[in-house]
Amino acid sequence: MKSECGQCTACCRELFLEVTDADILRLAEHTGIPADKLVKLYSRDDIDCDEESDWVYLSYGKRALGLNKRRNGDCIFLSSSNTCSAYEARPMTCRIFPLSVVYDDDDKIADVEISDVILDKSVPCKHRCARGTSFRTFMTRAKKAQRENDRYIEKIDSWNTRKTKGNKNDFLAFLGFRVSNT
């Protein structure tokens, strides 16, 4: 299965992009932007999201950590020329999209398919079946994404079991990030 990006930028404009601490670290190191400016903690009302999100429990409710967006809804890294200004450090989800990995009950990769948001036409993606990324490269990325996500979920679980909750900056500090003062 090979899929190639159609460079329509629909995914950069229309999707909530859940990120891990590893994604944030890559982006912060690459761009010099502090972690608290890269991300937002979204409520269920902010995003069209099912219960599968990795919810972070804060003093003001549960939230999902996602990449920040501009006021118009575009990704903060979508340039005026419709390219990614942080491409080399982009989140793992971006690296495997428009494909999606299906896991079995043992949390092993069971299948690779076109992402649900494309199949249900909630994102007007112009991907095409073409050369694309080799299966080997894709699987390397998918396995790295799975490892990073598993580690992040462990951190969320640790945070969520704490007696005292905090706000976004407290959570980012818990993850090991310094946050800006503004």
LUMLUMLUM-700359 format. One record per atom (N, C-alpha, C): residue number from 1; x, y, z. Coordinates in pm, 1 decimal. Example, Ala and Ser with C-alpha at 12.3 -4.5 7.8 and 13.67 -1.06 7.14 Angstrom:
! LUMLUMLUM-700359
<1; <1319.0; -569.0; 780.0>>
<1; <1230.0; -450.0; 780.0>>
<1; <1320.0; -330.0; 780.0>>
<2; <1285.0; -225.0; 708.0>>
<2; <1367.0; -106.0; 714.0>>
<2; <1290.0; 3.0; 787.0>>
***
This chain:
! LUMLUMLUM-700359
<1; <84.4; -117.5; 0.0>>
<1; <0.0; 0.0; 0.0>>
<1; <88.6; 123.3; 0.0>>
<2; <73.9; 204.5; -101.2>>
<2; <151.0; 327.1; -107.8>>
<2; <56.8; 443.2; -131.3>>
<3; <79.1; 547.2; -56.6>>
<3; <-2.3; 666.5; -68.5>>
<3; <90.3; 785.9; -67.0>>
<4; <58.5; 881.5; -149.7>>
<4; <142.9; 999.8; -161.4>>
<4; <59.8; 1123.5; -131.3>>
<5; <116.8; 1215.8; -60.0>>
<5; <48.7; 1339.7; -25.9>>
<5; <14.7; 1416.5; -153.2>>
<6; <-106.9; 1468.9; -159.3>>
<6; <-148.8; 1550.2; -272.8>>
<6; <-119.8; 1697.6; -252.3>>
<7; <-58.7; 1732.9; -140.3>>
<7; <-19.4; 1868.8; -104.5>>
<7; <-135.8; 1967.3; -107.6>>
<8; <-253.4; 1919.0; -66.8>>
<8; <-371.6; 2004.5; -62.3>>
<8; <-378.6; 2085.4; 67.3>>
<9; <-305.2; 2046.4; 168.6>>
<9; <-298.4; 2106.3; 303.1>>
<9; <-429.1; 2096.7; 381.9>>
<10; <-522.6; 2013.9; 337.1>>
<10; <-648.5; 1998.4; 411.6>>
<10; <-621.2; 1949.4; 553.4>>
<11; <-526.8; 1857.7; 569.5>>
<11; <-496.1; 1805.7; 702.6>>
<11; <-435.1; 1913.9; 791.8>>
<12; <-369.5; 2011.4; 731.4>>
<12; <-306.1; 2121.0; 806.4>>
<12; <-407.1; 2228.2; 845.2>>
<13; <-523.9; 2220.0; 787.9>>
<13; <-625.9; 2321.9; 811.2>>
<13; <-744.3; 2270.1; 892.1>>
<14; <-772.3; 2142.6; 882.1>>
<14; <-899.8; 2095.5; 932.8>>
<14; <-892.0; 1999.3; 1049.9>>
<15; <-778.4; 1945.3; 1078.4>>
<15; <-769.5; 1841.8; 1180.7>>
<15; <-718.0; 1894.8; 1313.3>>
<16; <-772.9; 1839.7; 1421.4>>
<16; <-713.1; 1854.3; 1553.2>>
<16; <-595.6; 1757.1; 1554.2>>
<17; <-478.5; 1804.0; 1588.2>>
<17; <-360.9; 1717.7; 1586.3>>
<17; <-311.6; 1694.6; 1727.7>>
<18; <-344.3; 1578.6; 1780.5>>
<18; <-297.5; 1539.8; 1912.5>>
<18; <-147.0; 1515.4; 1903.5>>
<19; <-72.3; 1565.1; 2001.2>>
<19; <72.9; 1550.9; 2001.6>>
<19; <120.2; 1486.7; 2131.5>>
<20; <240.2; 1433.4; 2125.9>>
<20; <304.2; 1376.2; 2244.7>>
<20; <414.4; 1469.8; 2291.7>>
<21; <469.1; 1439.4; 2407.3>>
<21; <581.0; 1519.7; 2456.5>>
<21; <702.3; 1507.8; 2364.7>>
<22; <720.0; 1393.4; 2299.4>>
<22; <831.9; 1377.6; 2205.6>>
<22; <812.8; 1467.9; 2084.1>>
<23; <688.4; 1481.0; 2036.5>>
<23; <659.8; 1573.3; 1926.2>>
<23; <692.3; 1716.6; 1967.0>>
<24; <649.9; 1753.7; 2087.4>>
<24; <674.0; 1889.5; 2137.1>>
<24; <823.6; 1917.0; 2147.2>>
<25; <897.5; 1820.3; 2199.7>>
<25; <1041.9; 1836.9; 2214.1>>
<25; <1108.4; 1860.3; 2078.5>>
<26; <1073.1; 1778.0; 1979.5>>
<26; <1129.9; 1796.7; 1845.3>>
<26; <1098.0; 1935.9; 1790.1>>
<27; <972.3; 1975.8; 1803.6>>
<27; <930.4; 2105.5; 1750.9>>
<27; <996.4; 2221.2; 1824.5>>
<28; <1003.7; 2212.3; 1956.7>>
<28; <1064.7; 2319.6; 2035.9>>
<28; <1212.6; 2334.8; 2003.2>>
<29; <1282.7; 2223.2; 1991.3>>
<29; <1425.8; 2229.5; 1957.9>>
<29; <1447.2; 2283.5; 1816.6>>
<30; <1363.0; 2245.5; 1724.7>>
<30; <1377.7; 2286.6; 1584.8>>
<30; <1341.8; 2433.9; 1562.9>>
<31; <1235.5; 2479.1; 1630.4>>
<31; <1185.3; 2614.2; 1604.6>>
<31; <1229.6; 2718.1; 1706.5>>
<32; <1268.7; 2673.8; 1826.3>>
<32; <1302.0; 2768.1; 1932.8>>
<32; <1178.4; 2824.7; 2001.8>>
<33; <1061.9; 2775.6; 1965.8>>
<33; <936.3; 2821.6; 2026.6>>
<33; <914.4; 2743.9; 2156.3>>
<34; <882.2; 2814.2; 2266.7>>
<34; <857.8; 2743.9; 2393.3>>
<34; <738.4; 2648.6; 2382.5>>
<35; <743.1; 2542.3; 2459.4>>
<35; <640.1; 2438.8; 2455.2>>
<35; <499.9; 2495.0; 2475.6>>
<36; <484.3; 2589.8; 2568.2>>
<36; <350.2; 2641.9; 2596.7>>
<36; <292.4; 2721.6; 2480.5>>
<37; <375.6; 2766.8; 2387.8>>
<37; <327.8; 2838.2; 2269.1>>
<37; <299.8; 2742.4; 2153.9>>
<38; <355.9; 2623.6; 2161.1>>
<38; <336.3; 2523.5; 2055.2>>
<38; <205.4; 2448.8; 2068.8>>
<39; <157.5; 2435.8; 2191.2>>
<39; <42.8; 2347.6; 2215.5>>
<39; <-71.2; 2419.7; 2285.1>>
<40; <-184.5; 2354.4; 2277.7>>
<40; <-303.8; 2398.4; 2349.8>>
<40; <-366.9; 2273.4; 2409.1>>
<41; <-427.4; 2289.3; 2523.7>>
<41; <-502.4; 2178.6; 2582.6>>
<41; <-649.5; 2201.7; 2547.8>>
<42; <-700.3; 2114.8; 2461.4>>
<42; <-834.3; 2129.1; 2405.5>>
<42; <-937.1; 2052.3; 2487.1>>
<43; <-1052.3; 2114.5; 2507.7>>
<43; <-1162.7; 2045.0; 2573.6>>
<43; <-1237.7; 1962.7; 2469.8>>
<44; <-1323.1; 1876.5; 2517.4>>
<44; <-1405.3; 1794.9; 2427.6>>
<44; <-1490.7; 1884.0; 2337.2>>
<45; <-1534.3; 1998.9; 2388.9>>
<45; <-1614.9; 2091.7; 2309.4>>
<45; <-1533.5; 2159.7; 2199.2>>
<46; <-1401.4; 2169.1; 2218.2>>
<46; <-1314.9; 2234.3; 2119.9>>
<46; <-1287.9; 2148.5; 1997.6>>
<47; <-1296.3; 2017.5; 2015.4>>
<47; <-1254.8; 1926.3; 1908.8>>
<47; <-1363.1; 1823.5; 1880.6>>
<48; <-1365.6; 1777.0; 1758.8>>
<48; <-1454.5; 1668.0; 1723.2>>
<48; <-1376.6; 1540.5; 1751.5>>
<49; <-1395.8; 1488.7; 1871.4>>
<49; <-1308.6; 1381.9; 1917.9>>
<49; <-1389.6; 1278.1; 1993.2>>
<50; <-1352.7; 1153.7; 1976.2>>
<50; <-1420.4; 1048.3; 2050.6>>
<50; <-1348.1; 1022.7; 2181.8>>
<51; <-1394.7; 927.7; 2257.4>>
<51; <-1337.1; 897.6; 2388.4>>
<51; <-1197.9; 835.3; 2381.2>>
<52; <-1146.0; 811.6; 2260.6>>
<52; <-1014.7; 749.1; 2248.7>>
<52; <-899.9; 845.1; 2275.4>>
<53; <-927.9; 973.1; 2289.0>>
<53; <-821.9; 1069.3; 2315.1>>
<53; <-753.8; 1038.6; 2448.0>>
<54; <-631.3; 1080.6; 2456.5>>
<54; <-554.1; 1062.8; 2578.9>>
<54; <-578.4; 1185.2; 2666.6>>
<55; <-678.9; 1177.3; 2751.6>>
<55; <-721.8; 1292.1; 2830.3>>
<55; <-626.9; 1319.6; 2945.7>>
<56; <-595.5; 1447.1; 2962.1>>
<56; <-513.3; 1496.9; 3072.1>>
<56; <-609.0; 1565.8; 3167.8>>
<57; <-608.1; 1524.1; 3295.2>>
<57; <-698.1; 1583.2; 3393.5>>
<57; <-629.5; 1701.4; 3460.5>>
<58; <-689.5; 1818.1; 3439.7>>
<58; <-636.6; 1942.7; 3494.6>>
<58; <-732.7; 1995.6; 3600.7>>
<59; <-693.0; 2101.2; 3668.1>>
<59; <-777.6; 2157.4; 3773.4>>
<59; <-909.6; 2208.7; 3716.4>>
<60; <-915.5; 2236.7; 3588.0>>
<60; <-1037.1; 2290.9; 3526.0>>
<60; <-1103.7; 2193.3; 3428.7>>
<61; <-1068.8; 2065.3; 3438.3>>
<61; <-1135.7; 1964.0; 3356.8>>
<61; <-1039.2; 1883.8; 3272.4>>
<62; <-1095.5; 1789.8; 3196.0>>
<62; <-1009.6; 1704.8; 3113.6>>
<62; <-985.4; 1771.5; 2978.8>>
<63; <-862.3; 1752.0; 2930.2>>
<63; <-820.4; 1813.8; 2805.2>>
<63; <-732.7; 1716.7; 2727.6>>
<64; <-724.1; 1740.6; 2596.9>>
<64; <-634.1; 1664.8; 2510.1>>
<64; <-527.4; 1761.2; 2459.6>>
<65; <-402.5; 1719.9; 2464.8>>
<65; <-291.1; 1803.1; 2423.1>>
<65; <-279.3; 1800.4; 2271.6>>
<66; <-292.7; 1917.2; 2210.6>>
<66; <-284.9; 1925.6; 2065.3>>
<66; <-197.6; 2040.1; 2020.0>>
<67; <-156.7; 2031.8; 1895.9>>
<67; <-76.6; 2139.0; 1836.5>>
<67; <-162.3; 2264.9; 1828.5>>
<68; <-103.8; 2375.9; 1861.2>>
<68; <-173.7; 2503.2; 1857.0>>
<68; <-212.1; 2536.5; 1713.1>>
<69; <-315.9; 2614.6; 1698.1>>
<69; <-362.0; 2656.5; 1565.5>>
<69; <-370.8; 2808.6; 1560.9>>
<70; <-370.0; 2861.9; 1441.9>>
<70; <-395.0; 3004.8; 1424.9>>
<70; <-544.0; 3029.6; 1443.9>>
<71; <-580.6; 3155.8; 1452.5>>
<71; <-722.2; 3190.6; 1471.6>>
<71; <-810.8; 3139.6; 1360.2>>
<72; <-756.9; 3127.9; 1239.5>>
<72; <-836.3; 3080.0; 1125.7>>
<72; <-844.8; 2926.6; 1121.0>>
<73; <-779.9; 2859.2; 1216.1>>
<73; <-785.0; 2713.3; 1223.0>>
<73; <-667.8; 2642.7; 1158.5>>
<74; <-581.3; 2715.9; 1089.2>>
<74; <-464.9; 2654.7; 1025.6>>
<74; <-359.7; 2616.6; 1128.9>>
<75; <-282.5; 2515.7; 1095.5>>
<75; <-167.2; 2477.4; 1177.2>>
<75; <-72.5; 2596.1; 1188.3>>
<76; <-11.9; 2612.7; 1302.8>>
<76; <80.9; 2724.8; 1322.1>>
<76; <204.3; 2714.3; 1232.5>>
<77; <228.9; 2597.1; 1175.7>>
<77; <346.4; 2579.1; 1090.0>>
<77; <314.4; 2580.0; 941.3>>
<78; <188.5; 2601.9; 905.5>>
<78; <152.7; 2609.8; 764.5>>
<78; <193.9; 2747.2; 712.4>>
<79; <287.8; 2747.2; 619.0>>
<79; <340.6; 2873.7; 567.7>>
<79; <247.2; 2933.9; 463.0>>
<80; <275.1; 3057.2; 424.2>>
<80; <194.4; 3124.1; 321.7>>
<80; <207.1; 3055.9; 186.1>>
<81; <312.7; 2977.1; 167.9>>
<81; <330.1; 2902.7; 42.7>>
<81; <273.1; 2760.6; 53.4>>
<82; <191.0; 2737.3; 157.7>>
<82; <126.2; 2607.0; 180.9>>
<82; <224.7; 2492.1; 199.2>>
<83; <334.4; 2520.6; 266.2>>
<83; <429.9; 2417.0; 303.5>>
<83; <446.6; 2420.5; 454.9>>
<84; <503.2; 2315.7; 508.0>>
<84; <524.4; 2306.2; 652.6>>
<84; <657.7; 2370.6; 688.4>>
<85; <652.5; 2473.3; 770.9>>
<85; <776.1; 2542.7; 809.7>>
<85; <855.4; 2464.7; 914.1>>
<86; <798.5; 2357.9; 967.5>>
<86; <868.6; 2273.6; 1065.4>>
<86; <874.9; 2129.2; 1015.5>>
<87; <880.5; 2111.3; 886.1>>
<87; <868.7; 1979.4; 824.6>>
<87; <965.5; 1876.5; 885.0>>
<88; <1090.4; 1914.2; 903.9>>
<88; <1190.5; 1819.7; 955.1>>
<88; <1157.8; 1772.3; 1096.1>>
<89; <1082.2; 1851.3; 1171.2>>
<89; <1050.2; 1818.2; 1310.9>>
<89; <900.8; 1790.4; 1329.8>>
<90; <827.8; 1771.2; 1222.8>>
<90; <681.5; 1755.7; 1231.2>>
<90; <643.0; 1638.1; 1321.9>>
<91; <524.3; 1647.2; 1381.8>>
<91; <477.0; 1538.1; 1469.3>>
<91; <467.2; 1405.5; 1395.0>>
<92; <473.2; 1297.1; 1470.1>>
<92; <468.7; 1164.1; 1410.8>>
<92; <338.2; 1140.1; 1335.6>>
<93; <228.3; 1193.7; 1384.1>>
<93; <101.3; 1178.2; 1313.8>>
<93; <111.0; 1234.5; 1172.3>>
<94; <175.8; 1347.1; 1157.6>>
<94; <194.1; 1408.5; 1025.4>>
<94; <282.8; 1321.0; 936.9>>
<95; <377.7; 1253.7; 998.4>>
<95; <471.8; 1172.0; 921.9>>
<95; <406.2; 1047.4; 861.9>>
<96; <300.3; 998.8; 924.6>>
<96; <237.4; 877.3; 871.9>>
<96; <106.6; 906.3; 796.8>>
<97; <49.3; 1023.5; 814.2>>
<97; <-74.4; 1059.5; 745.8>>
<97; <-50.1; 1063.0; 594.8>>
<98; <-139.8; 1016.3; 511.3>>
<98; <-281.5; 989.1; 529.8>>
<98; <-312.1; 844.5; 568.0>>
<99; <-209.0; 769.6; 602.3>>
<99; <-232.0; 632.4; 644.1>>
<99; <-256.2; 628.1; 794.7>>
<100; <-317.7; 521.2; 838.2>>
<100; <-349.4; 501.6; 978.2>>
<100; <-310.8; 359.4; 1015.4>>
<101; <-265.4; 342.4; 1137.0>>
<101; <-224.3; 211.2; 1185.4>>
<101; <-334.4; 154.8; 1274.3>>
<102; <-366.7; 29.2; 1253.2>>
<102; <-465.8; -41.1; 1334.0>>
<102; <-390.7; -137.7; 1424.4>>
<103; <-423.9; -134.8; 1553.7>>
<103; <-356.0; -219.7; 1650.5>>
<103; <-447.9; -333.5; 1694.7>>
<104; <-387.6; -448.0; 1726.5>>
<104; <-465.5; -561.6; 1776.2>>
<104; <-479.5; -551.9; 1928.6>>
<105; <-539.6; -652.6; 1988.7>>
<105; <-562.4; -652.1; 2133.1>>
<105; <-434.1; -653.6; 2214.7>>
<106; <-324.3; -698.6; 2155.0>>
<106; <-195.1; -701.7; 2222.8>>
<106; <-114.0; -576.1; 2195.2>>
<107; <-178.4; -474.9; 2135.6>>
<107; <-115.6; -347.5; 2102.6>>
<107; <-3.6; -361.6; 1999.6>>
<108; <-18.3; -459.3; 1912.1>>
<108; <74.9; -480.3; 1801.5>>
<108; <8.5; -430.0; 1674.0>>
<109; <88.2; -387.4; 1579.2>>
<109; <34.2; -338.8; 1452.8>>
<109; <-29.9; -455.2; 1377.6>>
<110; <-158.6; -439.3; 1348.1>>
<110; <-234.0; -544.5; 1280.3>>
<110; <-260.8; -510.5; 1134.0>>
<111; <-272.3; -379.2; 1102.9>>
<111; <-306.9; -340.8; 966.5>>
<111; <-269.4; -195.1; 943.3>>
<112; <-259.9; -159.6; 818.4>>
<112; <-237.4; -22.4; 776.5>>
<112; <-346.2; 9.9; 676.1>>
<113; <-411.5; 123.5; 694.6>>
<113; <-521.0; 160.3; 606.1>>
<113; <-526.1; 311.5; 587.8>>
<114; <-607.0; 355.0; 494.3>>
<114; <-629.4; 497.6; 476.0>>
<114; <-701.3; 549.3; 600.7>>
<115; <-661.4; 665.9; 648.0>>
<115; <-717.3; 722.8; 770.0>>
<115; <-869.1; 738.1; 761.3>>
<116; <-935.7; 716.0; 873.6>>
<116; <-1081.2; 727.1; 880.8>>
<116; <-1131.8; 864.5; 838.8>>
<117; <-1058.8; 971.1; 871.8>>
<117; <-1105.2; 1105.4; 837.6>>
<117; <-1107.4; 1128.4; 686.5>>
<118; <-1032.9; 1048.1; 613.4>>
<118; <-1036.6; 1055.5; 467.5>>
<118; <-1151.0; 968.7; 415.8>>
<119; <-1161.7; 848.4; 469.9>>
<119; <-1266.5; 756.6; 425.9>>
<119; <-1406.5; 812.1; 450.0>>
<120; <-1425.5; 877.4; 566.3>>
<120; <-1558.8; 932.7; 593.6>>
<120; <-1576.3; 1073.2; 536.4>>
<121; <-1475.4; 1118.5; 463.0>>
<121; <-1478.0; 1247.4; 392.5>>
<121; <-1493.0; 1369.0; 484.5>>
<122; <-1449.3; 1355.9; 609.7>>
<122; <-1451.5; 1472.5; 697.4>>
<122; <-1334.9; 1565.8; 668.2>>
<123; <-1235.4; 1516.9; 595.7>>
<123; <-1124.5; 1599.2; 547.5>>
<123; <-1113.1; 1576.3; 397.0>>
<124; <-1119.5; 1684.0; 318.6>>
<124; <-1113.5; 1668.4; 172.3>>
<124; <-970.4; 1648.2; 121.5>>
<125; <-909.7; 1541.3; 164.6>>
<125; <-770.2; 1511.0; 131.8>>
<125; <-756.7; 1470.9; -15.0>>
<126; <-651.8; 1520.0; -78.7>>
<126; <-625.5; 1490.6; -219.7>>
<126; <-510.1; 1391.0; -235.7>>
<127; <-489.8; 1304.6; -133.6>>
<127; <-382.3; 1205.3; -143.8>>
<127; <-407.6; 1118.6; -267.1>>
<128; <-304.6; 1051.9; -310.4>>
<128; <-320.4; 963.8; -425.7>>
<128; <-236.1; 838.4; -406.5>>
<129; <-282.3; 732.7; -468.0>>
<129; <-203.4; 610.3; -467.5>>
<129; <-90.6; 631.8; -568.3>>
<130; <29.2; 622.8; -521.0>>
<130; <144.4; 651.3; -605.5>>
<130; <268.5; 593.2; -540.4>>
<131; <383.0; 645.8; -581.4>>
<131; <509.6; 598.0; -524.5>>
<131; <508.4; 604.0; -373.7>>
<132; <489.6; 722.2; -321.3>>
<132; <481.5; 741.0; -177.1>>
<132; <602.6; 689.3; -101.9>>
<133; <584.2; 678.3; 26.4>>
<133; <687.1; 627.1; 116.2>>
<133; <689.2; 476.0; 107.7>>
<134; <807.8; 418.2; 114.5>>
<134; <815.7; 272.7; 111.6>>
<134; <749.6; 215.2; 236.8>>
<135; <703.1; 93.2; 226.2>>
<135; <637.7; 27.0; 338.9>>
<135; <734.3; 16.5; 456.7>>
<136; <858.3; -13.0; 427.6>>
<136; <959.1; -26.6; 533.5>>
<136; <976.8; 105.4; 609.5>>
<137; <986.7; 216.2; 535.5>>
<137; <1001.3; 347.4; 598.7>>
<137; <877.3; 381.7; 679.1>>
<138; <760.8; 354.8; 620.4>>
<138; <636.5; 381.6; 691.4>>
<138; <630.5; 303.9; 821.9>>
<139; <662.8; 175.6; 818.0>>
<139; <655.4; 92.3; 938.2>>
<139; <755.2; 138.1; 1043.9>>
<140; <871.5; 183.5; 1001.3>>
<140; <969.1; 238.9; 1096.2>>
<140; <909.2; 359.6; 1166.2>>
<141; <846.3; 447.6; 1089.7>>
<141; <781.5; 565.7; 1148.1>>
<141; <665.9; 525.6; 1238.9>>
<142; <584.1; 431.8; 1193.6>>
<142; <468.1; 389.2; 1272.0>>
<142; <510.9; 328.3; 1405.7>>
<143; <615.2; 248.6; 1404.6>>
<143; <663.2; 187.2; 1528.7>>
<143; <722.3; 291.6; 1622.8>>
<144; <791.9; 390.1; 1566.1>>
<144; <845.2; 498.8; 1649.0>>
<144; <729.5; 578.1; 1709.3>>
<145; <628.6; 605.6; 1629.0>>
<145; <510.6; 677.8; 1679.1>>
<145; <444.7; 600.3; 1792.1>>
<146; <434.5; 469.7; 1777.3>>
<146; <373.0; 386.9; 1880.5>>
<146; <455.0; 391.2; 2009.9>>
<147; <587.5; 381.0; 1999.0>>
<147; <672.7; 386.3; 2119.1>>
<147; <658.3; 521.1; 2189.6>>
<148; <662.3; 630.1; 2111.0>>
<148; <650.7; 763.2; 2169.9>>
<148; <514.5; 781.5; 2235.5>>
<149; <410.0; 733.8; 2170.2>>
<149; <275.7; 746.5; 2225.6>>
<149; <260.7; 664.2; 2353.3>>
<150; <315.0; 543.7; 2354.2>>
<150; <308.0; 459.5; 2474.1>>
<150; <376.3; 527.1; 2592.8>>
<151; <493.5; 586.2; 2569.5>>
<151; <565.0; 656.4; 2677.7>>
<151; <484.5; 777.5; 2725.5>>
<152; <425.2; 848.3; 2630.4>>
<152; <345.2; 965.7; 2665.8>>
<152; <222.6; 925.8; 2748.1>>
<153; <156.6; 819.2; 2710.9>>
<153; <39.4; 772.1; 2785.2>>
<153; <78.5; 734.4; 2928.1>>
<154; <195.6; 673.8; 2945.3>>
<154; <243.5; 643.7; 3081.0>>
<154; <258.2; 771.8; 3162.7>>
<155; <308.2; 877.4; 3099.0>>
<155; <323.6; 1005.6; 3169.0>>
<155; <187.2; 1066.0; 3203.2>>
<156; <93.0; 1056.5; 3110.0>>
<156; <-41.8; 1106.8; 3137.3>>
<156; <-102.2; 1030.0; 3255.4>>
<157; <-87.9; 899.0; 3254.1>>
<157; <-141.0; 817.7; 3363.8>>
<157; <-79.5; 859.2; 3497.1>>
<158; <49.7; 885.6; 3497.1>>
<158; <116.7; 928.7; 3618.8>>
<158; <62.4; 1065.3; 3664.1>>
<159; <46.9; 1158.1; 3572.3>>
<159; <-9.2; 1289.9; 3603.4>>
<159; <-151.9; 1276.5; 3657.2>>
<160; <-232.1; 1196.6; 3588.1>>
<160; <-373.6; 1185.1; 3623.4>>
<160; <-397.0; 1120.5; 3759.0>>
<161; <-299.7; 1046.1; 3811.8>>
<161; <-316.3; 983.7; 3943.4>>
<161; <-267.6; 1072.5; 4057.5>>
<162; <-211.4; 1186.9; 4024.1>>
<162; <-168.7; 1281.0; 4128.0>>
<162; <-290.0; 1337.6; 4200.3>>
<163; <-273.2; 1366.5; 4327.7>>
<163; <-384.1; 1423.3; 4404.6>>
<163; <-412.5; 1567.1; 4364.5>>
<164; <-307.6; 1643.2; 4342.4>>
<164; <-328.0; 1782.9; 4302.9>>
<164; <-308.7; 1795.4; 4153.1>>
<165; <-403.3; 1859.4; 4091.2>>
<165; <-396.1; 1884.2; 3947.7>>
<165; <-342.0; 2025.1; 3928.3>>
<166; <-320.5; 2062.5; 3810.4>>
<166; <-271.3; 2196.3; 3782.6>>
<166; <-325.8; 2243.7; 3649.6>>
<167; <-257.7; 2342.3; 3593.7>>
<167; <-299.3; 2397.6; 3466.0>>
<167; <-206.1; 2350.2; 3354.4>>
<168; <-220.5; 2409.1; 3238.1>>
<168; <-140.2; 2370.8; 3121.7>>
<168; <9.3; 2379.4; 3151.2>>
<169; <54.1; 2491.9; 3207.3>>
<169; <197.4; 2508.3; 3233.2>>
<169; <247.6; 2410.1; 3339.2>>
<170; <164.7; 2378.8; 3437.0>>
<170; <202.8; 2278.2; 3536.5>>
<170; <222.9; 2142.1; 3469.2>>
<171; <131.4; 2107.4; 3378.2>>
<171; <142.8; 1979.7; 3307.5>>
<171; <267.1; 1977.6; 3220.1>>
<172; <293.3; 2087.1; 3148.7>>
<172; <413.2; 2092.0; 3064.0>>
<172; <539.8; 2083.7; 3148.5>>
<173; <541.1; 2148.5; 3263.4>>
<173; <655.8; 2139.4; 3354.7>>
<173; <671.9; 1995.8; 3403.5>>
<174; <561.5; 1928.4; 3432.7>>
<174; <563.5; 1788.7; 3473.6>>
<174; <629.0; 1702.5; 3364.8>>
<175; <602.6; 1737.1; 3237.9>>
<175; <662.8; 1665.6; 3126.0>>
<175; <809.7; 1699.8; 3105.2>>
<176; <856.5; 1803.0; 3174.7>>
<176; <997.6; 1840.4; 3166.4>>
<176; <1027.6; 1962.2; 3082.0>>
<177; <924.0; 2038.1; 3045.8>>
<177; <944.1; 2155.8; 2961.4>>
<177; <949.6; 2281.1; 3044.8>>
<178; <1034.8; 2372.7; 3000.5>>
<178; <1031.2; 2508.0; 3056.9>>
<178; <927.2; 2583.5; 2977.6>>
<179; <855.2; 2669.8; 3043.6>>
<179; <750.7; 2746.2; 2975.7>>
<179; <786.5; 2893.6; 2981.0>>
<180; <733.5; 2967.9; 2884.2>>
<180; <763.6; 3111.7; 2878.1>>
<180; <689.1; 3183.3; 2988.2>>
<181; <728.0; 3304.2; 3015.0>>
<181; <666.8; 3383.5; 3121.8>>
<181; <549.1; 3466.1; 3071.8>>
<182; <524.1; 3464.3; 2942.3>>
<182; <415.5; 3549.0; 2888.9>>
<182; <293.1; 3467.3; 2859.3>>
***
